[in-house]
């Protein structure tokens, strides 16, 4: 099985997209939990 440039490019783009999506979700979760703990002092 040979990896051509198109497949390598798609694979790289997919990995980068997945990593950025996971990072984005983690940042949103961190800000959300930080905001909740800041607003509510139960």
C-alpha positions as CSV (number, residue, x, y, z in Angstrom):
1,X,0.0,0.0,0.0
2,X,1.5,3.3,-1.1
3,X,0.4,6.6,0.4
4,X,0.0,9.3,-2.2
5,X,0.1,13.0,-1.5
6,X,-3.7,13.4,-1.6
7,X,-4.2,10.7,1.1
8,X,-1.4,12.1,3.2
9,X,-2.9,15.7,2.9
10,X,-6.4,14.5,3.8
11,X,-5.0,12.5,6.8
12,X,-3.0,15.4,8.0
13,X,-5.9,17.7,7.7
14,X,-8.2,15.3,9.5
15,X,-5.7,14.9,12.4
16,X,-5.3,18.7,12.7
17,X,-9.0,19.3,12.5
18,X,-9.7,16.6,15.2
19,X,-7.0,18.0,17.5
20,X,-8.3,21.6,17.1
21,X,-11.9,20.4,17.7
22,X,-10.9,18.6,20.9
23,X,-8.9,21.6,22.1
24,X,-11.8,24.0,21.3
25,X,-14.3,21.8,23.3
26,X,-11.8,21.6,26.2
27,X,-11.4,25.4,26.3
28,X,-15.2,25.9,26.1
29,X,-15.7,23.4,29.0
30,X,-13.0,25.1,31.1
31,X,-14.5,28.5,30.6
32,X,-18.0,27.2,31.3
33,X,-17.0,25.4,34.5
34,X,-14.9,28.5,35.6
35,X,-17.9,30.8,35.0
36,X,-20.3,28.6,36.9
37,X,-17.9,28.3,39.9
38,X,-17.4,32.1,39.8
39,X,-21.1,33.0,39.6
40,X,-22.4,30.3,42.0
41,X,-21.0,30.0,45.5
42,X,-23.1,27.1,46.7
